Amino acid sequence: MFCTQSHDGGATWLRHLAKIPGGLAVAGALIVGLTGAASAVPRPATSHPHLFTTASAPQPSITSVSLTGTAGSGVASPTITITGTHFGAARPAGTSDNSTSCGPYTANGDVYGSKLYFVDDTNFEAGYSNSSGAACIGIIVKSWSQTQVVLQFGNAYGTFDHWYLSNGDGYAISVKQGIYGGTVSGLS
């Protein structure tokens, strides 16, 4: 018997588990998981009525990213199409990025904290914000579904130094903590 109903704070349950090879390790994982003492410990599924697990939302996963448009300075933002799973039915809440530490912009899109952002490895980032400030380039979400996100950069794109994409640039993109990286290609 793995578990008995007891009124001794679970000591009977732990004594039974101690008789099973590895039983105390399982008990420790269950106790830590149930109390939240260590969030990195998985919560094993169980059918026992006195133990429970919490369901978590599936982690977003990005399977591909494609870029279309023109490379270089002084051109409109490319369109970025992100394909994957579990993006959710709606984009995360954003905050206007029209007033930045880099100056005022119109139609500069939004910043999304760490829920939606793009990083050109050495030149710029877009859409990211934290308590210290926001990226100077916002993101404009053109469409959003569970499996595809289409976006462009706000009007600050291409206005300073190397704030634009070129084929061969390394990049990373994050959609609700699903992260994907690659090398820019496909721009004319």
C-alpha positions in Angstrom: 0.0 0.0 0.0 1.5 3.4 -1.0 -0.8 5.7 0.9 -3.2 5.5 3.7 -5.6 8.0 5.1 -4.1 9.3 8.4 -4.4 12.0 10.9 -0.7 12.2 11.8 0.3 14.8 9.2 1.2 12.3 6.6 3.7 10.4 8.7 2.0 7.0 7.9 2.1 7.8 4.2 5.8 8.6 4.4 6.5 5.4 6.4 4.9 3.3 3.7 6.8 5.2 1.0 10.0 4.5 2.9 9.5 0.8 2.4 9.6 1.2 -1.4 12.9 1.7 -3.2 13.1 5.4 -4.1 9.8 6.0 -2.3 11.1 8.8 -0.1 12.6 10.6 -3.2 9.1 10.5 -4.8 7.6 11.8 -1.5 10.1 14.6 -1.4 9.3 15.6 -5.0 5.6 15.5 -4.3 5.9 17.6 -1.2 8.2 20.1 -2.8 5.9 20.2 -5.9 2.8 20.6 -3.9 4.1 23.3 -1.6 5.8 25.2 -4.4 9.1 25.2 -2.5 11.1 24.5 -5.7 9.3 25.4 -8.9 11.8 23.5 -11.0 10.6 20.2 -9.6 7.9 18.7 -11.8 4.6 17.8 -10.2 3.9 14.2 -11.0 0.4 13.2 -12.1 -1.5 11.1 -9.6 -5.0 9.7 -9.3 -4.9 9.8 -5.5 -7.7 12.0 -4.2 -5.5 13.7 -1.6 -2.8 14.7 -4.0 -3.3 17.1 -6.9 -1.4 18.7 -9.7 -1.9 22.0 -11.4 -2.3 22.1 -15.1 -0.1 24.6 -17.0 -0.7 26.1 -20.4 1.4 24.6 -23.2 4.7 26.4 -23.9 4.6 28.3 -27.2 6.9 26.8 -29.8 8.2 28.6 -32.9 8.9 26.3 -35.8 9.8 28.8 -38.5 10.3 32.5 -39.2 10.2 34.1 -42.7 11.1 37.7 -43.6 9.9 39.5 -46.7 10.6 43.0 -47.9 13.7 45.1 -48.6 17.0 45.1 -46.7 18.8 48.2 -45.7 18.4 51.7 -44.4 15.7 54.1 -45.4 13.2 51.4 -46.4 9.9 50.3 -44.9 9.9 47.6 -42.3 10.1 44.0 -43.6 7.1 41.7 -42.7 8.0 38.9 -40.3 5.8 35.8 -40.3 6.3 33.5 -37.3 4.8 30.0 -37.5 4.4 27.6 -34.6 2.0 26.4 -31.9 0.4 27.6 -28.7 0.7 31.4 -29.3 -2.7 31.9 -27.7 -5.8 33.4 -29.2 -4.7 37.0 -28.8 -1.5 39.0 -28.7 -0.2 40.0 -25.3 -1.1 43.5 -24.0 1.3 46.1 -25.3 2.2 49.7 -24.4 2.6 52.5 -27.0 6.2 53.1 -28.0 5.6 56.5 -29.6 7.5 58.3 -26.9 10.9 56.7 -26.3 14.3 57.7 -24.9 15.4 58.0 -28.5 12.8 60.6 -29.3 9.2 60.9 -30.3 7.8 58.8 -33.1 4.3 58.3 -34.7 3.1 54.8 -35.6 6.0 53.2 -33.7 4.0 50.3 -32.6 4.0 48.8 -29.1 6.4 47.2 -26.6 5.3 44.0 -24.9 7.7 43.5 -22.0 9.2 40.0 -22.4 6.1 38.6 -24.1 7.0 39.7 -27.7 10.3 41.0 -28.9 12.9 40.8 -31.7 16.6 41.2 -31.4 19.1 41.8 -34.2 22.2 40.3 -32.7 24.4 43.4 -32.9 22.3 46.3 -34.1 18.9 46.8 -32.4 16.0 45.3 -30.5 12.3 45.9 -31.0 9.3 45.4 -28.8 11.1 44.7 -25.5 10.5 46.7 -22.3 11.2 46.4 -18.6 11.1 48.7 -15.6 14.3 50.5 -16.8 12.7 51.5 -20.2 11.8 50.3 -23.6 13.3 49.5 -26.9 13.3 52.5 -29.3 11.7 50.4 -32.0 8.2 49.1 -31.4 6.4 46.2 -33.0 3.2 46.4 -35.0 1.2 43.2 -34.9 -0.6 42.7 -38.3 -2.3 39.4 -37.4 -2.3 36.9 -34.5 -3.6 33.3 -34.2 -2.7 30.2 -32.3 -0.3 29.1 -35.0 0.9 32.2 -36.8 2.0 35.8 -35.9 2.6 38.4 -38.6 4.4 41.6 -37.5 6.3 44.7 -38.7 8.5 47.2 -36.9 7.3 50.6 -35.9 8.4 53.9 -37.7 11.7 54.2 -35.7 13.0 51.2 -37.7 15.8 52.4 -40.0 16.0 55.9 -38.5 19.4 55.6 -36.7 22.8 54.0 -37.2 22.1 50.4 -38.1 18.5 50.0 -36.9 17.6 47.9 -39.9 17.9 44.3 -41.1 20.4 43.0 -43.6 20.6 39.5 -45.0 23.2 37.6 -42.9 22.3 39.4 -39.6 21.8 37.0 -36.7 18.5 37.4 -34.8 16.3 36.0 -32.0 12.6 36.4 -31.6 10.4 35.6 -28.7 6.6 35.0 -28.6 5.3 34.5 -25.1 8.7 33.0 -24.1 8.8 30.7 -27.1 12.2 31.6 -28.5 13.7 31.1 -32.0 16.9 32.3 -33.6 18.4 32.3 -37.0 20.1 34.3 -39.7 18.2 36.9 -41.7 17.6 35.9 -45.3 15.0 36.4 -48.0 15.1 40.2 -48.1 15.7 41.8 -51.5 
